Amino acid sequence: MLDIRFIRENPEAVKENIKKKFQEEKLPLVDQVLKLDAENRAAMSEANELRAARNTLSKRVGMLMGQAKKDPSKLAEAEEAKAQVKANADRLAELEQKEAQLAEEIRKIMLVIPNIIAPSVPIGPDDSANVEVERFGEPAVPDFEIPYHTEIMERFNGVDMDAAGRVSGNGFYYLLGNVARLHEAVLAYARDFMINKGFTFCIPPFMIHGNVVEGVMSQTDMEAMMYKIEGEDLYLIGTSEHSMIGKFIDQIIPEASLPQTLTSYSPCFRKEKGSHGIEERGVYRIHQFEKQEMIVVCKPEDSMDWYEKMWRYSVELFRSLDIPVRQLECCSGDLADLKVKSCDIEAWSPRQKKYFEVCSCSNLGDAQARRLKMRVKGEQGTYLPHTLNNTVVAPPRMLIAFLENNLQADGSVVIPKVLQPYMGGLEIMMPEK
């Protein structure tokens, strides 16, 4: 969410940013919110004048009433002053109600005006215009056929989609045996990887209030992603970033405690209303999964440095698991409204002979901080921090890349050295059928 003062001073820049994001339908919102803001400021100004006059007028009434005891002619003047006091009070109440109404209308509009994107963001209407920046590791295609990921898992008796369908419906799974163990091993390794980078490990709440949801994500994403608990002001989190950033709602953070660097484990719940083609079946696009996340709350001048560090941590982790990856810069039309800059880390799929998304790193500037009323108290006063988030690892989707890239011709799967301690020393997973 932008600062209303920025919109007042830079309305054309805000409109140009909306155009860059290919959201022309939002252009009228800029003039609309400016009109409401002018009305609100006029109401506030009049209300302040009435408050300032209230004490003076009340004192005058008291004085005239005192004088009326000796001079009855003053009584009429006193009654007139009393009537003015009441009229002013009625008008003040009316203005205060108007202020509250206008403030809410302004807030609702401000929630959907997109954040200003970074100058380096490539311009394009959708993800087809995202730009490959760099590759890490050599993408290879073996000389043997790689089955679909659920077929690989089934060879290890590692997945049961049918049972999950009977119990929960489509978009759920049972992981079993060594595949389930591999799933947990990856999460444990990712946790320790981030702890070794200096991040504080955290297990957050898995349900959050609606005001936190509104504070951390765009309204369109909210409707498309979140599951709401019936009859409660609670939502199941779609990612632990939601509750991790929400941790700082209404808080004043001492500047000396920055940066806040946290890595969190959580289950994640998503409606996943997007496409469900052949490559998004199995355990690729599901309603429930587990994830290790990283978030940073920092000084504004440090946020781009942290952005660079964070996506490189993802690259380092995936390369330690022998998975080739690439960094893909997200274009303007593919950025959620709160984001200043974002990139995806995509893993190589030797079966598909292409890359697919496994991590997403985002710098949200001060948008979440403004929505959540987070503040930093420093030597020069208070200011809004910047917030960033990035996926460390999100199995089981990540398992697709892991299994495909570590699959051998005989159907076995090699366990990279860094993961072996988390697998009880197991070096190779042998198929059971």
N, C-alpha and C positions, 0 to 999 in steps of 0.2 A: 504494500500500500504506500502510495506517495504522500509526501507532506503537502497539505492544501496550500501552503505558502509557495511551494515550488510550482504548483499549477497556476496560481495567481500570477506569478512572475514570468512563467514560461509556458503559456497555453499552447503556442504553436509547436514548441518542442515536444510537448506531451502528445499532440495530435500526430506529429510526424512519427513518433515512436509507435503509436497505434497502427499507423499505415505500414510501418516496417514489419509489424507482427501480423499483417493481413487481417486485421479486425476492424475494418471500416465501419461496421455496424455500431461500434462503440464511440465513434467520433462525436456524435451529438452529446454524449455524456459530459464532455469537457465543458462546453458552454452551459449545460444544465447545472452542473455542480458549481460553476462560478456564479451563476444567477442565485442559486440557493445560498451560497456562501455570503454574497453581498446582502441578501435579505437577513441572514442570521447575524451578520456583523452590525447591521442597522438596528436590529432588535436588541442586541446586546448593548449597543451604545445608548439607546433610549432607556433601557432598563437601568443602566449604570447612572444615568442622569437622574432618574426617579429615585434611586437609592440614595444618591448624594443629597437630593432635596428633601428626603423624608425626615431626617433629623432636624433640619432647619425649620421645616413646616410644623413639625410636632412641638418644637420649642415655642414657636409663635402662638400655637393654639393654647399652650399652657400659660403663656404670658397674657394673652388676651382674656382668658377665663379669669385669671387673677385680677386683671384690671376691671373686668365687668362687675366684680363685687362692689366696687366703689363707683363705677361709671357704667350704668346699664346700657348705654349706647354702644359699648364695646361688645356686647353679647352677640349682636347680629354679625359683626365682623368675625368673632370667634367661631360662630356656627358655620360661616362661609369657609373659613380656614379648615374646619373639621371636615366639611364636605369635600374640600379639595384633597385632604389627606386620604379619605376613603376612595375618591375617584382615582387617585394615584396608585393606591394599593390594589384596586381592581385592575387597573391597566398593567401594573407590574406583574400580577398573577397571570394575566393574559399573555404578556410578553415572555414570561418564563416558560409557559406551556408551549408557546410558539418556538422558542429557542430549542426546547427538547425535541419537538417534532422535526424542525429543520435539521438539527444535529443528526438525528437518526436517518433522515433522507440522504444527507450528505455522506454519512458513514456507509450506507448501502451502496451508493454509487462509487465511492472510493474503493470499496472492496473489489470492484470489477474493472477498474481502470488499471491496465497492466503497468508493472514496474518498468523503469527505464533500462533498456538492455545496454550491455557494454559495447563500446565502439568496435571491438574486435569480433563481435558475433556476426557470422555470415548471414546474409539476407536471403530468405527463401520462404515459401508458403507452408511447407510441411517437411516431414522427415526425409523425403526424397532429395532434399537440398542440403542435408547434413554433409559435412566435409571430413574426409579422412585426413588426419594430421600425421600420424606416425604408427608404424608397426613394430611389434616387439616379438622376436622369435620367428622362425621360419614355418609358415603354414604348409604342412605336408599332407599328401594323400597316399595312404598305403596301397600296396598291390593286392590287397584282399578286400572283400566287401565288408562294410560296416553296417550292421543292422540298425533299425530304428531303436532309440534309447530304451524303450520299454522291453523290447526283445532282448537287449543285452541284460537288463535287470532280471528278466524272467529266467535267463540261463543260470543265474545265481539263486533262483527262488527268492528274489529280492523285492518283488513288487506284486501287489494284488489290487488291480484297478476294479475288477468285477465286484469284489466284496465291498470295497469302498463305495461303489455305486449303489449297492443294495442298502448300505447303512446310511449314507449321506447324500448320494446323488452324484452327478457329474462334477468334475473339478476337485475330486478328493482322491486319496491314495492310502494304501498301507505299504510301508517299507519294512522289509524283513531281513533278518540275517546279516550277512556282511555288507549288503547295500545300506541297511539302516545304520550299521556300525560306521560305514564310510561317511554317511551323512553327518553323524555326530562328530566324527573325527575331524572333518573339514571345519565344522563350527568351532571346535575346541582349538584347533590350530590357528584359525583366524582370530579368535579371542586373544591367544597368547602372542600372536604376531603384532596385534595392535597395542597390547600392553607393553611389549618390548619397544614400540615406537613412542612410548611415554604417555599413552592414553589411559584414562581411568576406566576400569571395567564397571559396568552398571547393568542391572536388571531392572527395567522400568515398569510402571503399570501398563497393563495390556488393554485397558479401557480408559477413555478420557472424556471430559465434558465437552459439550458442543461449542463453548466459547474458545476452547483450546483448538478444536478442529478448525474453526473459523480463522483462528490466528495463524495457523501453520500452513494452510493450503488454500488454493484457489477454489472458488465456489463450484465451478464445473467439475473439477477433480473430486470434490467432496461428494457430489451426487453420484458420480460414476463409480467411485471406489468404496465408500464407507458403508459398513453394516451398523445400523442403529439398534440398540437394545430397546425392545418395546416397553413403553411406559416409564422409561428412565432417561435422564439426561446423560446418557453414556453411549459412546461409540467404540466398537472394536477397532484397534489401530490397524492401519494398512502398512505401517512401517514404524519402527521404534523411534525414528526421527521425530514423529509427532509428539510423543510423550517426553522425549529427551529435550527438545526445544521448549515444550510446554513447561518443563521444570522451572523455567525462569520467568513465568508469567507474573506480572505485577511486582517484579523484584528490582531492587537497586543493587547492582553488582559492583563491588570495589574494583577499581581499575587495576590494582595490584594483583588481583586474582585472575586476570586475563593473561593468556587465552584459556578458556575452558575447553579442554579436549577430552571427550568422552567416547567410549566405544560400548555398544550395548547389544545384548542378545534379546530377542523376542520372537514369539510367533507373530505372524502377520495374516490379516484377513482382508480379502479384496473381492468385490463383486465380479471384476474382470469381464466387463461387458463388451470388450473389443473383439477383434477377429478370432476365430477358432478354426483356422485352416489345418491342413494335415500336419504342418510343422509345429503347430501350437497345441497339439493334443498330448496325451500322455501326462507327464509331470511338468510340461513347459509352462502352461498357463492354467493356474489352479487357484482355488479360493482360500487355501490355507497353506502356509509354508513357514519356514524359520529363517532367520537372517541375523547376521552380525553387521552392525551399522557403525558409522563414525560420524560425530558431529563436532563442530568447532564454533565457539562464540568468541569473537576477537575484536580488537580495535579496527575501525574502518580501513586504516592505511595498511593493515596486515592481511586483509582478506584474500587478495589475489595471490599472495605468496602461499597462503594456506590452501587455496584452491589447487595450485600446482602440486603441492606436496601430497594432497589427499588422493588425487587421481593416480599419481605415480605409486602410492602405496598399493593400490589395487593391481596395477601392472606388476609390481614386484611380487605380490602374493601369487598371482596366477602363473607367472613365469617359474616360481619356485615349485609349482605343481606340474611343470612341463606342458603348460597350455599356452600356445601362441595367442596373442591378443593385439588389438589395435585401439587407438584413441580416435573417437569420432566426435568432431565439434558439432553441437546442435545449432541449427539455424534459428532465425528469429521466429518463424512460424511454428517451430517445434518446442519452443520454450513455454512452460507454464507461466501464468501471469506474474507470479511472485519472483521469478528467476531473473537475475542479471546476466548470468553466464552459466552454461552447462555443457557437459560432455558425457558421452557414453564410452564405457570400456566394453568392447565386443570380443568374445572368444571365438577361436577358429573351430568350425565344424568340418572335419574331414569327410563326414558322410554327405553333407549338403554342399561341400566345397565353397563355403562362404562363412562370414562372421555373423554372430548374433549377440544381442545385448545381454550382459551379465552384471554390469555395474552402471550406476549413474551418479555423477558428481556435480553438485550445484552450489553456486554462490548466489545467495538471495539478498545480498546487500542488507539494508536496514528494514526491509519490508515486514518480516516476521516480528522483529523487535518492536516496530511501531504498532502493529496489530495487538501484540501481547503486552504492550506497555512495559517492556524491558528497558532499563536504563543502566548506564555505567556512571559511577561517581568518580571523577578524576580531579586532579589539581586545578584544572581550568573550568570546573563545573561538571554538569551532567550531559551525557550524549547517548545516542543510540548505537549499540554494537552491531556488527555484522554477524550473520549466521551462515553456516555452510553445512552440507551433509553429503555423505557418499556411502555407497554400499561397500562393505568389506567383502562379504560373500553371501550369496543367497541360494543355498541348496533348497530344493532338489534341482532347480534349473542349472545351477553350476555343475551338478553331477553329470548332466548331459555332456558338457564339454569335457569333463574329467574322464568319463568312461570312453568317449570316442577317441580322445587323444592318447590314452594310455592302454587301449585295447591291442592285444596281440593276435597274430594269425590263428593261434590255437584256441582263441576265445577267452584266454586269461587276461587279467588286468594288472599291470604293474603299479605298485604303490610307491610313489616318490619317497626318497629318504626322509624328507621333512615331516611326512605324514605317518611314517612307520611307527614311531613311538605312540601315536594316538590309536593305532590299530593293533596294539599288543605285539609289536615287532613283525607283523605280517608283511612280507615283501611282495607277494603275488597272490591275487585272488583267483582261484581256479573255479571254472563253471561246474555246476552240479548236474547239469543236463545239457 
